Amino acid sequence: MDLGTAEFVPDPRRPRAWTLLIDGVAQSYVDLDRPTHLEFEYARRVAAVVDVVTRRAEAIRALHLGGGGLTLPRYVAATRPGSAQRVVERDATLSEAVGRILPLPGDARIEVLIGDAREEATRPDPVGEDRGRFDLVVADVYQAAQMPAQVATVEFAEGVRGLLADTGLYVLNVTDLPGLTLSRVQAATLRGVFADVAVIGQPGMLRGRRFGNVVLAASPRPGGLPVSRLTAALRDAEGGGARLVHAAELDDFVAGARPFTDSAAGVRLRPTWRD
Protein backbone atom coordinates (compact mmCIF):
# COMPACT_ATOMS: atom_id res chain seq x y z
CA MET A 1 0.00 0.00 0.00
CA ASP A 2 1.04 3.61 -0.44
CA LEU A 3 0.72 4.45 3.27
CA GLY A 4 1.24 1.12 5.03
CA THR A 5 0.83 -2.64 4.73
CA ALA A 6 -2.70 -3.94 4.15
CA GLU A 7 -4.00 -7.45 4.73
CA PHE A 8 -7.44 -8.82 3.87
CA VAL A 9 -8.32 -11.63 6.31
CA PRO A 10 -11.40 -13.80 5.54
CA ASP A 11 -13.86 -14.47 8.38
CA PRO A 12 -14.28 -18.24 8.73
CA ARG A 13 -17.79 -17.72 10.15
CA ARG A 14 -19.13 -15.91 7.09
CA PRO A 15 -18.48 -16.94 3.47
CA ARG A 16 -17.92 -13.44 2.01
CA ALA A 17 -16.79 -11.40 4.99
CA TRP A 18 -13.36 -9.88 5.49
CA THR A 19 -11.36 -7.88 8.01
CA LEU A 20 -9.02 -5.26 6.59
CA LEU A 21 -5.86 -4.76 8.65
CA ILE A 22 -3.48 -1.84 8.11
CA ASP A 23 -0.03 -2.41 9.57
CA GLY A 24 -1.53 -5.19 11.68
CA VAL A 25 -4.36 -3.06 13.12
CA ALA A 26 -7.96 -4.03 12.30
CA GLN A 27 -9.34 -1.09 10.33
CA SER A 28 -12.53 -2.30 8.64
CA TYR A 29 -14.86 -5.28 8.59
CA VAL A 30 -16.99 -5.91 5.50
CA ASP A 31 -19.62 -8.56 4.91
CA LEU A 32 -20.38 -8.42 1.19
CA ASP A 33 -23.63 -10.34 1.64
CA ARG A 34 -24.82 -8.34 4.67
CA PRO A 35 -23.59 -4.74 4.49
CA THR A 36 -25.77 -3.87 7.49
CA HIS A 37 -23.75 -6.24 9.69
CA LEU A 38 -21.30 -4.04 11.58
CA GLU A 39 -18.75 -6.07 13.49
CA PHE A 40 -16.95 -3.22 15.24
CA GLU A 41 -18.54 -1.28 18.10
CA TYR A 42 -17.49 2.12 16.80
CA ALA A 43 -19.08 1.39 13.40
CA ARG A 44 -22.38 0.56 15.09
CA ARG A 45 -22.23 3.86 16.96
CA VAL A 46 -21.54 5.83 13.79
CA ALA A 47 -24.40 3.94 12.13
CA ALA A 48 -26.72 4.99 14.96
CA VAL A 49 -25.99 8.61 14.05
CA VAL A 50 -26.60 7.82 10.37
CA ASP A 51 -29.97 6.37 11.34
CA VAL A 52 -31.17 9.69 12.83
CA VAL A 53 -29.83 12.15 10.24
CA THR A 54 -33.23 12.22 8.54
CA ARG A 55 -36.23 9.94 8.47
CA ARG A 56 -35.29 6.26 8.27
CA ALA A 57 -34.72 4.95 4.72
CA GLU A 58 -34.67 8.49 3.25
CA ALA A 59 -31.81 9.07 0.79
CA ILE A 60 -29.09 11.42 2.02
CA ARG A 61 -25.97 13.15 0.69
CA ALA A 62 -22.91 11.91 2.56
CA LEU A 63 -19.19 12.67 2.57
CA HIS A 64 -16.77 10.15 4.08
CA LEU A 65 -13.29 11.44 4.90
CA GLY A 66 -11.21 8.28 5.06
CA GLY A 67 -12.32 5.21 3.16
CA GLY A 68 -10.71 1.98 4.33
CA GLY A 69 -12.95 -0.93 3.41
CA LEU A 70 -15.93 1.41 2.80
CA THR A 71 -17.96 -0.20 5.59
CA LEU A 72 -20.09 2.85 6.41
CA PRO A 73 -20.75 3.88 2.78
CA ARG A 74 -22.02 0.33 2.19
CA TYR A 75 -24.26 0.63 5.25
CA VAL A 76 -25.70 3.94 4.05
CA ALA A 77 -26.30 2.52 0.56
CA ALA A 78 -28.12 -0.51 2.02
CA THR A 79 -30.28 1.35 4.56
CA ARG A 80 -30.92 4.50 2.53
CA PRO A 81 -31.15 3.46 -1.14
CA GLY A 82 -30.42 6.22 -3.63
CA SER A 83 -28.09 8.11 -1.31
CA ALA A 84 -25.35 10.06 -3.11
CA GLN A 85 -22.02 9.47 -1.38
CA ARG A 86 -18.48 10.70 -1.86
CA VAL A 87 -15.49 8.98 -0.25
CA VAL A 88 -12.07 10.63 0.02
CA GLU A 89 -9.27 8.07 0.42
CA ARG A 90 -5.63 9.06 0.42
CA ASP A 91 -4.14 5.65 -0.43
CA ALA A 92 -4.67 4.89 -4.14
CA THR A 93 -3.23 1.38 -3.91
CA LEU A 94 -5.49 0.51 -0.98
CA SER A 95 -8.50 1.90 -2.81
CA GLU A 96 -7.73 -0.26 -5.86
CA ALA A 97 -7.35 -3.37 -3.68
CA VAL A 98 -10.63 -2.71 -1.86
CA GLY A 99 -12.42 -2.25 -5.18
CA ARG A 100 -11.05 -5.56 -6.43
CA ILE A 101 -11.40 -7.74 -3.31
CA LEU A 102 -14.42 -6.05 -1.72
CA PRO A 103 -16.38 -4.72 -4.72
CA LEU A 104 -19.19 -2.24 -4.15
CA PRO A 105 -22.78 -3.14 -5.07
CA GLY A 106 -23.53 -2.17 -8.64
CA ASP A 107 -26.45 0.06 -7.66
CA ALA A 108 -24.59 2.00 -4.96
CA ARG A 109 -24.06 5.70 -5.76
CA ILE A 110 -20.62 5.85 -4.14
CA GLU A 111 -17.90 7.99 -5.72
CA VAL A 112 -14.38 7.26 -4.47
CA LEU A 113 -11.84 10.06 -4.89
CA ILE A 114 -8.13 9.78 -4.20
CA GLY A 115 -7.19 12.82 -2.20
CA ASP A 116 -6.42 14.39 1.15
CA ALA A 117 -9.18 14.75 3.76
CA ARG A 118 -7.91 18.11 5.01
CA GLU A 119 -7.76 19.56 1.52
CA GLU A 120 -11.23 18.25 0.71
CA ALA A 121 -12.73 19.79 3.84
CA THR A 122 -11.02 23.19 3.53
CA ARG A 123 -10.31 23.68 -0.17
CA PRO A 124 -11.22 27.00 -1.79
CA ASP A 125 -14.44 26.62 -3.73
CA PRO A 126 -15.18 29.73 -5.80
CA VAL A 127 -18.40 28.36 -7.26
CA GLY A 128 -19.66 27.15 -3.87
CA GLU A 129 -20.68 23.78 -5.28
CA ASP A 130 -20.20 21.90 -2.01
CA ARG A 131 -21.05 24.59 0.53
CA GLY A 132 -23.92 23.32 2.68
CA ARG A 133 -24.33 20.29 0.47
CA PHE A 134 -24.04 17.28 2.75
CA ASP A 135 -26.51 15.81 5.22
CA LEU A 136 -23.73 13.76 6.80
CA VAL A 137 -19.95 14.05 7.05
CA VAL A 138 -18.05 11.14 8.61
CA ALA A 139 -14.35 11.53 9.48
CA ASP A 140 -12.32 8.39 10.18
CA VAL A 141 -8.80 9.37 9.16
CA TYR A 142 -5.83 7.52 10.60
CA GLN A 143 -2.18 7.04 9.73
CA ALA A 144 -0.04 4.55 11.64
CA ALA A 145 -2.98 4.10 14.07
CA GLN A 146 -2.97 7.83 14.91
CA MET A 147 -5.22 10.69 13.89
CA PRO A 148 -3.13 13.19 11.88
CA ALA A 149 -2.99 16.60 13.52
CA GLN A 150 -4.28 18.38 10.42
CA VAL A 151 -7.70 16.67 10.73
CA ALA A 152 -7.99 17.27 14.48
CA THR A 153 -8.03 21.07 14.62
CA VAL A 154 -10.56 23.87 14.82
CA GLU A 155 -9.71 24.88 11.26
CA PHE A 156 -10.53 21.40 9.95
CA ALA A 157 -13.80 21.37 11.90
CA GLU A 158 -14.70 24.77 10.47
CA GLY A 159 -14.18 23.37 6.97
CA VAL A 160 -16.46 20.43 7.74
CA ARG A 161 -19.11 22.74 9.18
CA GLY A 162 -19.15 24.70 5.93
CA LEU A 163 -19.85 21.51 3.97
CA LEU A 164 -22.87 20.54 6.06
CA ALA A 165 -26.46 21.48 5.40
CA ASP A 166 -28.05 23.35 8.31
CA THR A 167 -29.76 20.14 9.38
CA GLY A 168 -26.69 17.98 8.73
CA LEU A 169 -24.59 16.03 11.23
CA TYR A 170 -20.85 15.50 11.59
CA VAL A 171 -19.50 12.23 13.03
CA LEU A 172 -15.89 11.72 14.11
CA ASN A 173 -14.23 8.48 15.23
CA VAL A 174 -11.45 8.87 17.80
CA THR A 175 -9.17 6.09 19.05
CA ASP A 176 -7.93 6.95 22.53
CA LEU A 177 -6.02 5.72 25.56
CA PRO A 178 -7.14 5.62 29.22
CA GLY A 179 -7.48 9.18 30.42
CA LEU A 180 -9.17 10.15 27.14
CA THR A 181 -7.01 13.21 26.59
CA LEU A 182 -7.56 13.20 22.82
CA SER A 183 -11.32 12.67 23.13
CA ARG A 184 -11.67 15.54 25.60
CA VAL A 185 -9.66 17.86 23.37
CA GLN A 186 -11.71 16.84 20.34
CA ALA A 187 -14.95 17.49 22.23
CA ALA A 188 -13.67 20.95 23.16
CA THR A 189 -12.57 21.52 19.56
CA LEU A 190 -15.96 20.63 18.12
CA ARG A 191 -17.75 22.73 20.73
CA GLY A 192 -15.75 25.69 19.52
CA VAL A 193 -17.23 25.27 16.03
CA PHE A 194 -20.56 23.45 16.33
CA ALA A 195 -23.62 24.49 18.32
CA ASP A 196 -24.51 21.02 19.62
CA VAL A 197 -22.04 18.23 20.43
CA ALA A 198 -22.26 14.78 22.02
CA VAL A 199 -19.77 12.03 22.88
CA ILE A 200 -20.63 8.33 22.56
CA GLY A 201 -18.71 5.44 24.02
CA GLN A 202 -18.66 2.33 26.16
CA PRO A 203 -19.18 3.36 29.83
CA GLY A 204 -15.85 1.93 31.00
CA MET A 205 -14.11 3.70 28.14
CA LEU A 206 -15.73 7.03 29.03
CA ARG A 207 -14.58 6.60 32.62
CA GLY A 208 -11.03 6.46 31.28
CA ARG A 209 -10.42 2.84 32.18
CA ARG A 210 -9.58 1.27 28.83
CA PHE A 211 -8.24 1.79 25.34
CA GLY A 212 -10.81 2.01 22.56
CA ASN A 213 -12.94 4.18 20.32
CA VAL A 214 -15.03 7.22 21.13
CA VAL A 215 -17.49 8.63 18.60
CA LEU A 216 -18.34 12.34 18.57
CA ALA A 217 -21.43 13.77 16.88
CA ALA A 218 -22.03 17.44 16.14
CA SER A 219 -24.69 19.70 14.62
CA PRO A 220 -24.37 23.28 13.36
CA ARG A 221 -27.70 24.17 15.02
CA PRO A 222 -28.45 24.68 18.73
CA GLY A 223 -30.38 21.59 19.78
CA GLY A 224 -29.66 20.06 16.39
CA LEU A 225 -28.73 16.63 17.74
CA PRO A 226 -31.86 14.44 18.12
CA VAL A 227 -30.67 13.14 21.49
CA SER A 228 -33.73 11.03 22.34
CA ARG A 229 -33.79 9.32 18.97
CA LEU A 230 -30.03 8.86 19.01
CA THR A 231 -30.18 7.27 22.45
CA ALA A 232 -32.86 4.89 21.20
CA ALA A 233 -30.84 4.08 18.06
CA LEU A 234 -27.79 3.30 20.19
CA ARG A 235 -29.88 1.04 22.40
CA ASP A 236 -31.18 -0.81 19.35
CA ALA A 237 -27.67 -1.12 17.88
CA GLU A 238 -25.91 -2.31 21.01
CA GLY A 239 -28.52 -3.38 23.55
CA GLY A 240 -27.69 -0.46 25.82
CA GLY A 241 -23.92 -0.99 25.67
CA ALA A 242 -23.11 2.60 24.75
CA ARG A 243 -23.50 5.81 26.72
CA LEU A 244 -24.22 9.25 25.25
CA VAL A 245 -22.68 12.27 27.00
CA HIS A 246 -24.36 15.58 26.21
CA ALA A 247 -25.09 19.07 27.57
CA ALA A 248 -24.08 19.48 31.25
CA GLU A 249 -22.50 16.02 31.35
CA LEU A 250 -20.33 17.05 28.42
CA ASP A 251 -19.14 20.07 30.42
CA ASP A 252 -17.79 17.66 33.01
CA PHE A 253 -16.29 15.39 30.36
CA VAL A 254 -14.38 18.23 28.68
CA ALA A 255 -13.07 19.29 32.12
CA GLY A 256 -11.04 22.31 31.01
CA ALA A 257 -9.66 20.85 27.78
CA ARG A 258 -8.98 23.53 25.18
CA PRO A 259 -9.73 23.50 21.45
CA PHE A 260 -6.86 22.29 19.27
CA THR A 261 -5.75 24.74 16.56
CA ASP A 262 -3.46 24.56 13.55
CA SER A 263 -1.07 26.86 15.39
CA ALA A 264 -0.96 24.66 18.49
CA ALA A 265 -0.54 21.55 16.33
CA GLY A 266 2.23 23.10 14.26
CA VAL A 267 0.23 22.45 11.09
CA ARG A 268 1.64 24.23 8.06
CA LEU A 269 -0.37 23.68 4.91
CA ARG A 270 0.48 24.57 1.35
CA PRO A 271 -2.02 26.92 -0.28
CA THR A 272 -4.44 25.14 -2.57
CA TRP A 273 -5.08 26.94 -5.85
CA ARG A 274 -7.86 26.24 -8.30
CA ASP A 275 -8.28 27.84 -11.72
N, C-alpha and C positions, 0 to 999 in steps of 0.2 A: 504494500500500500504506500501511498505518497507520504502519509503522516503516521505510520506505525505498521505493526504486523497484525493482519486480520486472520481469523479462523472461523469457519462455519462448522458448528458441531451439531449433528443430527440428534433429535430427541428420540430415544428408543421407545418412548411411550406413545408417540404420535407419528404417523407415517410421513407427513410432510411438514414437520416443524423443526426449526433450527434455532440455535443460540449463536449470535454473532459476538465473538470476543475480539477486542482490540488490545494488543499487547498483554494478553492474558486476562483482561478484565471483561466480564460479561457486560455487553453494551446494549444489545437488543435481543428480543425473542420474537420470532415470527412463526405463526401457524398458517400456512398457505390455505388450508381448508377451512379454518375458523379464525378469521382476522379479528373477531371480537374477543377471542381468548387472549387475555393479557396476563402473562406469567409473573411479571415483576410488579411489586407493590406500587412503586412510584408511577408506573404506567397506568395502573388502575385509578390512581388519584388524579392524574392529568385527565384521564377519560371522564372522570366524574365532573370536572370543570367543563369539558367539551359537551357533556350531556345537558348542561344548564345554560349554555350560551344563548340559545333561542329555544323555541318549542321543539320537543323531541321529534326527530326524523326530518326536520326542516333543513334544507340545503344551506350551507354557510360558505363564506370565503375565508380560507385559512392560510396562514404563512407559518412554515416550520423552519426555524433557524437551527440547523443541525439535522442531518438526515439519518445516519446509521442504517439500520435495517428497514426504516420507514414503517415502524410498527404503528405509530399514532396516525399517520396519513391513511394507512389501510383501515384503521378503526373508524376514522371519520367517513371514509368512502363507503364502508359497510353499513354504518348506522345512520348516515345522512346522505343518501344517494343523490347524485347531481352536484355535490359540493365541488367548488373550484379551489384547488389547493396548489400552492407553490412551496417547494422544498429547496432550501439553500444548503448545499453540502460542499465542504471545502476539498475533500479528497476525491479526485476524479477516478482514481483506480478503484477505490472502495465502491464508489457509485456504480461503476461498470460491473463489478463483481456482484453487487446486490441485485442489479437488474438481470443478471444472467442466472444466478443461483436462486434468488427469491423474486421472481418476476411479479410485477404488479398485475392486478386484474385488468382485463382489456377495457372494461367500461369505466375505470377510475379516471377522473379528471385530475391527475396529479402531474404537475410539471416539475421536473428536477433540474435545478440550475447549479452549475459548479461555480462557486464564488465564496466570498467571505461574509460571515454573518454581520460583523460590525459595519462593513461597507453597505450591505443591503439595508440595514436598519437606519443608517444615517446619511446615505448618499444624497447629493443635491438632485433635485427633481424639478426642473424648471416648468414642466407641463403639469405637475401635480397629479400624475396618473395614479399614484398609489397612496396619496394622502387620504386618510380616513377610509381606506378601502376595506380593511379586513375585519371580520367579526371575531377572529381568533388569531393570536400570535403565540406560538409555543417556542420557547428557547431551551435547547438541550445541547449546549455546545461544550465539548470537552476535548482537551489535548493532554495526553499522558496522564489521564485520570484527574485532571485539574481543570477548573473553569478558567479560561484565559482572562486576564485583567480587563482587556478591552471590551468584553461583553458583560462586565460586572459593575459598570459605573453609571452614575447619574446621566451622563451624556448618551450612553447607549439606551438607557431606559426612556429618555426623552425622544430618541429616534423611534423607538417602538410605539410610544404613545401617539406620535404623529401618524403612524400607519393604521391605527385602530379607528374603527367607526366609534361614534359616541357611546353606543351600546355594546361595544366589543370588550373582550377580556384578554388579558395577557397571562400566560402561565410559564413559570420558570422552574426548572428542576435543578436542585442544589444538592451535591454530595458533600457531606460534612462529617467532622469528627466530634467526639464528646466535648461538650462545652458550647458547641454550635456557634462559634464566632462568625463564620462565614454567613450562616443563615440569618443571624441577627443583623449583621451589616447589610445584607441584601434586603431584609425587611425595611430597615431604615432608608436604604437607597430608594426602594420603590415608593415608600411613603413620601419621599421628597418630590416625587413626580406624579404619582397617581392619587386620586381622591379616596379610593377605598382599597384596602389591602388585607389579605388573610394569609395565614401560614397553615399548612396541612402536613401532618406527620404522625408516625406511630407514637403513642404516649410516652414510652420509654425513651425514644429518640428525642422528643421535645423536652424531656427533663434532663437532657444532656448526658445520658447514660450509655449511649452506644453509637457506633458508626452507622451511617445510612443516608437515606435520601429525604430531603424536605422539599415539598412543593409549595411555591408561592403563587397566589392568584391576585390579580389587580384589575381595577376598573378605572377609567378616566372620570367617572361620575360619582359624586357623593352618594353613598348607598347603592352603588351600581352592582355590587356583588349580591346575588340572590342567596343569602346565607342559609335560609331555611331549606330551600331546594337543594343547595349544595350539600348541606349536612345529610339530607335524605339520600342523595345520590351516593355519597361516600358510604353510608350505612348499607345501601344495596350492593355496592361494589365490594365491600370488605367485611360485611357483617359486624360493623361497629368497630373495626380495628384501627381506624384513623381518627385523629382529633383535629378539629378546626379551631385555630386561634385567631380572634378577631376583636376589633374595637378595644375596650379597656384591657382585655387580656393581652392584646398585642402590645400595648404600652409596656406591660411588665416584661414581655418576651424581648422586646428591643433593648430595654434596660440600659439606656444611655449610648447605645451604638450610634455611630455617625454615618451619614451617607458617604459612599465611596465615589470619588471623582477621578476623572482622567489625570488631573494634576497629582492627586495623592497616589495614584497607581503608577505614575511615571509613564503614562501612555502617550506616545508621540505618533501621530498618524500622518501619512502622506495625504495631501489634498487630492480629492477625487474630482476630475474634470470630465464634463460631458459636453459634446458639441451640440 
